[in-house]
Amino acid sequence: MKRMKYVLMGGLVAAAAALTVTGVASADAPSGNHPLLSTTCSYDQVVSAMKANNPKAEARFEKHPKAQERLKKILAMTPADRQKKYDELKEKHPKAAERLANGPKHEKARAVLNKALETCGSH
């Protein structure tokens, strides 16, 4: 259980870092179609959706200020700016992007974040 907790949090940190300078975006996300790129939801809406969809994951996320700050930074950008950053980083780090996008280590975290991003408009 403890290992799963760290894997999930690592995945959320990786997903939240996807569009920051230290991270890379999901390689399998089509430009403009990925919820992280296109969402107009605020950080509070995404976290509220995460809490509604998966309270345990949200509680773990709340214990990781770095992941929170990265997600806040990403969501503070406009969708156009996130798309631009995504395109730049995918070009610079294609192998790392592929591992992040398709690695089984981050599968559950990607699912939690994507579900929150897909439902955040109602929060």
Secondary structure, DSSP 4 states (H G I P E B T S, - for coil): -HHHHHHHHHHHHHHHTTTSTT----TTSPTTTSHHHH----HHHHHHHHHHH-HHHHHHHTT-HHHHHHHHHHHHS-HHHHHHHHHHHHHH-HHHHHHHHH-GGGHHHHHHHHHHHHHGGG-
